[in-house]
Amino acid sequence: MNICPKCGLPLQACVCEDIAREEQRIQIRTEKKRFGKIVTQISGIQGMDLKPIAKGLKHELACGGTIKNNVIELQGDHSKNAKTALIKLGFPENSIEA
């Protein structure tokens, strides 16, 4: 049986990721990049793997994106829809600042 190194519980009963999701302070903002392109930046997610979160956001919002310096960048202005997509991914609504 595999045991979580953080909490010491078996992996099936591990609650580390749920606790980490509730402690986040996530900020969503847009920024104008080169050539007038708008990018939605999602920052403040710490202690979690950003790859599956970015992949879920890109799939949900039907856009491209990347991860740079612990910030998820999505192509286009998704500031209105990113909050609902994050809620679908399991983040609490009150921890997201749009």
TORKE-979821 format. One line per 3 residues: their letters; for each residue x, y, z of N, C-alpha, C, O. Coordinates in steps of 0.001 Angstrom, whole numbers, plus 524288, in hexadecimal, padded with zeros to 5 digits. Each point is the difference from the previous one (the first is absolute). Layout:
N
a> X/Y/Z/X/Y/Z/X/Y/Z/X/Y/Z  ...
REM end
This chain:
98
mni> 8034E/7FB60/80000/7FCB2/804A0/80000/8037A/804DD/80000/803BF/80059/802FE  7FAF4/80363/7F99D/802FA/804D6/7FF9B/7FE06/803F0/803F8/7FB50/80063/800FE  8085A/8028B/80148/7FEB8/803D2/8040D/801B4/80562/7FE27/8043B/8009D/7FDCC
cpk> 7F876/8034C/8031D/80132/80567/7FE8B/80476/80208/8036C/7FFC0/7FF77/804C6  80451/802D8/7F8ED/80451/801FA/8032A/7FEAB/804E6/80326/802A7/8012D/803D5  7F944/801B4/7FA9B/7FE9C/804D2/802C4/7FCC5/7FEF5/804E5/80149/801D8/80440
cgl> 7FA6E/7FB1F/7FB14/7FC5F/7FF51/80460/80073/7FAAF/802A5/7FE0B/7FF56/80457  8047D/7FCDA/7F92A/800AB/7FAE5/8025E/7FB5C/7FC60/7FF6A/80009/7FBB4/80227  7FC04/805E6/7FB05/7FB68/7FCB8/7FF0F/800DC/7FCC7/7FB0F/80349/8015E/7FCC3
plq> 7F9D0/7FA66/802A4/8004A/7FD30/7FB04/7FE3F/80392/7FB8B/7FCD7/80388/800D0  80532/7FB8D/7FA81/7FEE5/80378/7FB93/7FA31/8004C/7FEBC/7FE2E/80408/7FE1E  7FEDC/7F7CC/802DE/7FA6E/8001F/7FEE9/7FD20/803B3/803B7/7FBE9/80218/7FE97
acv> 80622/7FEBC/80614/7FD70/80353/803E2/802BC/80541/800A7/7FE95/80303/80379  80549/7FE26/7F949/8030D/804CA/80082/7FC97/804CC/7FEF5/7FCF9/8001A/7FC44  8038C/803D5/8070D/7FCF5/804C9/7FF7C/80382/804C9/7FF22/7FE30/80470/8005F
ced> 806C1/7FAAB/7FE7F/803B1/8045B/7FF52/7FE56/803A7/7FB9B/80028/804C4/8009F  7FE43/7F90D/7FAF7/7FEA3/80348/7FB86/7FB04/80319/8010F/7FF93/8047C/7FE52  7FCA8/7F938/8046D/7FB38/802DB/8014A/80124/80491/8039D/7FDD2/8043D/7FF59
iar> 80596/7FAE6/80474/80171/80431/80399/802FF/80440/7FD20/7FF26/804A4/800EF  8045C/7F9C8/7FB90/8030D/803D7/7FD02/7FC79/8034A/7FC80/80102/804A7/7FF50  7FADE/7F90B/7FE73/7FC68/802F3/7FCA8/7FD13/80429/8031B/7FEFE/8043F/7FDFB
eeq> 7FFA6/7FA9D/806D9/7FCE8/803B6/8030C/80341/8046E/80247/7FDD3/80403/80183  8075A/7FB5F/7FEC5/80352/80401/8024B/80228/803DA/7FC01/802FF/8037A/8016F  7FB95/7FC02/7F9A2/80222/80342/7FBDA/7FD65/8055B/7FFDC/7FB6A/8008A/8015A
riq> 80787/80363/7FD04/7FE03/80539/7FED5/8013A/800F3/7FA41/8045B/80190/7FEB2  7F7ED/7FD88/7FDEC/800D9/80017/7FA63/7FE4C/80545/7FDCF/7FBBC/801E3/8012B  807AF/8007F/7FB99/7FEC1/804F0/7FD6D/7FF97/7FF08/7FA27/80342/7FD4C/7FDB8
irt> 7F8B6/804EF/7FFDF/7FF43/7FFB5/7FA5E/8004F/80592/7FDE6/7FD27/80374/801C3  80654/7FD63/7FA74/80079/80536/7FDA9/80183/7FF68/7FA46/801EB/7FBE8/7FE5D  7FD34/8082F/7FEA4/80182/7FFF9/7FA7C/80479/803CA/7FF3B/80098/803D3/802DB
ekk> 80281/7FB05/7F940/80473/8034F/7FECB/800A3/80040/7FA1C/7FF2B/7FC23/7FD43  8024D/8086A/800D0/800E0/800A4/7FA6A/805C4/7FEF4/7FEE6/80371/80285/80239  7FD8A/7F9C2/7FA58/80550/7FE72/7FEA4/801A2/80279/7FAD4/7FDA2/803C6/7FE32
rfg> 8065F/7FA12/7FF82/80202/801FE/7FB11/7FBE3/7FFBD/7FBBC/7FCB6/7FC7E/7FFE9  8038C/80743/7FC96/7FC8A/8004A/7FB79/7FA3E/80079/8018A/7FC96/7FEA5/7FCE6  80247/8033E/807CF/7FAA8/800EE/801AC/7FCF1/7FB2C/8018C/7FB39/8003F/80081
kiv> 8076B/7FB5C/80042/7FD4C/7FB2B/80182/7FEB0/80027/805C8/80324/801BE/80331  7F832/7FC6C/7FE24/7FE4A/7FFEB/80573/800D7/7FA83/8022E/7FEC4/7FC1B/7FD78  8035E/803AD/80750/8011E/7FB15/802A5/7FD6D/8002A/8055B/80071/803E6/802C8
tqi> 7FCE1/7F7EB/7FEB0/7FDBF/7FF87/80536/803EA/7FD38/80376/801BE/7FBB4/7FEBA  7FFAD/806B8/805AF/803D4/7FDC2/80390/7FD54/7FE4E/80503/7FD05/802F4/80259  80417/7F841/7FF3F/7FDD6/7FDCE/804D0/80496/7FED2/8038F/8033A/7FCA6/7FECA
sgi> 7FD16/80616/80599/80464/7FF5F/80392/7FE08/7FEE9/80581/7FB5D/80096/80124  80839/7FDD2/8023F/7FEBA/7FF0F/80576/7FF23/7FA49/80152/7FECC/7FEC4/8047D  801C6/7FDBA/7F7CB/7FF69/7FA6E/80114/80554/7FDF8/801AB/803A9/7FFEC/7FCE2
qgm> 7FCCA/7FE70/80805/80501/7FE41/80216/7FF69/7FA9F/80274/7FBD5/7FE97/801F1  8085F/7FE78/7FDF1/80011/7FAE0/8027E/7FD27/7FBD2/7FCF2/7FEF2/7FBCF/8021C  7FFC8/80531/7F901/7FD3F/7FC41/7FCBA/802AD/7FFCC/7FAAF/802BA/803A6/7FE75
dlk> 7FC74/7F804/7FEC3/80214/7FF7B/7FABC/7FC8E/80329/7FC4D/7FB4D/7FF0D/7FFAB  806FF/804AB/7FD94/7FD02/80385/7FCA0/7FE8F/7FD94/7FAC3/7FC53/801C9/7FD78  80686/7FA29/800D9/7FEFA/7FDC1/7FADB/7FA69/7FDFD/7FF61/7FD6C/80176/7FC36
pia> 80090/7FB38/8075B/7FA9D/7FE2F/7FF34/7FBF1/80459/80088/7FBE5/7FFC7/7FD81  80534/80427/805B4/7FC5E/8045D/80094/7FFD6/80328/7FAF2/7FBCD/8016B/7FE22  808D8/7FFB0/7FFA3/8003B/802EB/7FB15/7FD6E/7FCEA/7FB9C/7FD44/8023A/7FCBB
kgl> 8039B/7F8B3/80333/7FDA9/7FCBF/7FBEF/7FA0D/80013/8006A/7FD4E/8005F/7FC09  800A0/7FF49/808C1/7FA5A/80035/800C1/7FDBA/8053B/7FE6A/7FBD0/8003A/7FDA7  806F4/80408/803A2/7FE28/80536/7FE80/80007/800AB/7FA1C/7FC47/80215/7FDC6
khe> 807E3/7FC2B/7FFAF/80054/80089/7FA51/7FBBD/7FCC7/7FD57/7FDC5/801AB/7FC15  8011E/7F9C1/8060A/7FBE3/7FCB4/7FDC3/7FAA1/80272/800D7/7FCC1/8000F/7FC74  80257/801EC/80830/7FAE4/80241/8015A/7FEF2/8050B/7FCF3/7FB95/800F8/7FE5E
lac> 8087D/8023E/800E0/7FF54/80511/7FD79/80142/7FFE5/7FA2A/7FF6B/803F8/7FD58  80248/7F794/800A6/80133/7FF49/7FA6E/803E9/80417/7FE10/7FEF7/802DF/7FC49  8058A/7FD51/80652/80408/803B3/7FE87/80558/7FD8F/800E2/80070/7FBB8/80227
ggt> 8038C/80700/7FC30/80553/7FE4D/800F9/80216/802B0/804CF/7FD8E/80398/8020F  806F1/7FAB1/7FFBC/80244/8027B/8048E/80511/7FD70/80199/801C6/7FC3E/7FD94  8008C/805DD/80693/804F7/7FE08/801EB/80079/80133/805D1/7FCA9/80291/80252
ikn> 80799/7FB7E/7FFF5/80140/8011D/80574/80547/802BE/80013/803DC/7FDE8/7FE0A  7FC54/806C3/80437/804DB/802F1/80079/80061/80230/80583/7FC86/802D0/801C5  807B3/7FBE4/800EB/80112/8021A/8053D/7FB67/7FF3B/803C0/7FE6C/803AF/802A9
nvi> 7FF72/7F79C/7FD92/7FB95/7FE9F/80362/7FB19/80335/7FED7/7FCC8/800E1/80376  802AB/800DB/7F7B0/7FB61/802D3/7FE33/7FDF5/7FD3C/7FB28/802F1/7FEF1/7FC59  7F801/7FFE4/803A6/7FD95/7FD9E/7FB6D/7FE48/80463/7FC63/7FD1B/80380/80195
elq> 804B6/7FC4C/7F982/7FE89/803E7/7FC24/7FC8A/7FD6C/7FBE3/8017C/7FC17/7FDA2  7F9E5/80627/8018D/7FC51/7FE0D/7FC1E/7FF85/80406/7FBAB/7FFA3/804AE/8010A  8005C/7F984/7FA1F/7FF9A/8038B/7FB92/7FA76/80214/7FF8B/7FC44/7FCFB/7FFC4
gdh> 80336/80824/8001B/7FAE5/8027C/7FF7F/7FE09/8021F/80529/8025D/7FF26/80419  7F947/803A1/7FBA7/7FD95/80253/804A1/7FBF5/7FC30/80228/7FB9A/7FFBB/7FE14  805EC/7FD57/805EA/7FC8A/7FC29/80274/7FEF7/8016B/805B7/7FEF9/7FC92/80336
skn> 8014B/80871/7FE0C/7FF70/8019A/80571/7FA99/7FEBD/80230/7FF82/7FEF6/804AC  7FC77/8011C/7F81A/7FAB8/7FEDF/801E8/7FF1A/7FA21/800A7/7FD70/7FE59/803B8  804A6/7FE82/7F8B4/7FEFA/7FA69/80014/803FC/7FCE0/8032C/7FEF6/7FB81/8015C
akt> 8058F/806C5/7FFD8/80414/7FD24/802C7/7FE4B/7FEA7/8058D/80172/7FBE2/80206  7FB89/8077E/80072/7FE4E/7FEFA/80559/7FC67/7FB3D/8002E/8009E/7FCA7/80367  7FBAF/80300/7F907/7FC86/7FB74/7FFF4/802F9/7FB0D/7FE9A/7FEBB/7FBCE/801FA
ali> 80539/80498/7FAA5/80321/7FB6C/7FEA7/8032C/7FE24/804B4/80091/7FB4C/800D4  80180/80858/8023E/802E8/7FE88/804B2/7FC73/7FD79/80411/8019C/7FC63/802BC  7F999/80581/7FDA7/7FC44/7FDA9/803A2/7FEBF/7FA6F/7FE59/7FF7F/7FC8B/8034E
klg> 7FFFE/8028D/7F78D/7FF13/7FAB5/7FE0D/80499/7FC64/80126/7FF49/7FB4B/800A8  80574/806E9/7FF97/804A1/7FCE3/8012C/800AB/7FEF8/805CE/803A1/7FD3E/80188  7F8EB/804ED/801C6/8000A/7FEB0/8057E/801EF/8042F/803A4/8009F/7FEFA/804A8
fpe> 8005E/805B5/7F96F/801BC/8043B/80363/7FB3B/802C0/8024C/7FC21/800BB/7FD3E  8040B/800D1/807C1/7FB8A/802B6/80261/7FF4A/80579/7FDAC/803CC/8029E/7FEA4  7F758/7FF06/800EE/7FEBE/804F2/7FD7A/80223/804BA/802F2/8019A/803D8/7FD98
nsi> 7FE6D/7FBE0/8079C/801B6/8048D/80307/805EA/800C9/7FFFC/801D8/80401/801EC  8012A/7F859/7FBFD/805B5/800B0/7FFD5/801D4/80227/7FAC1/804B4/8009D/7FF32  7F7B2/8008E/7FD33/80171/801DD/7FACB/7FE96/805C6/7FF92/7FB80/80180/800C8
ea> 80867/801B9/7FDF7/7FF24/80592/7FF47/80052/8012D/7FA30/8041E/7FF5D/7FD9A  7F78F/80258/80027/7FFF6/8012E/7FA69/800EF/805BB/7FF06/80019/801B3/7FB81
REM end
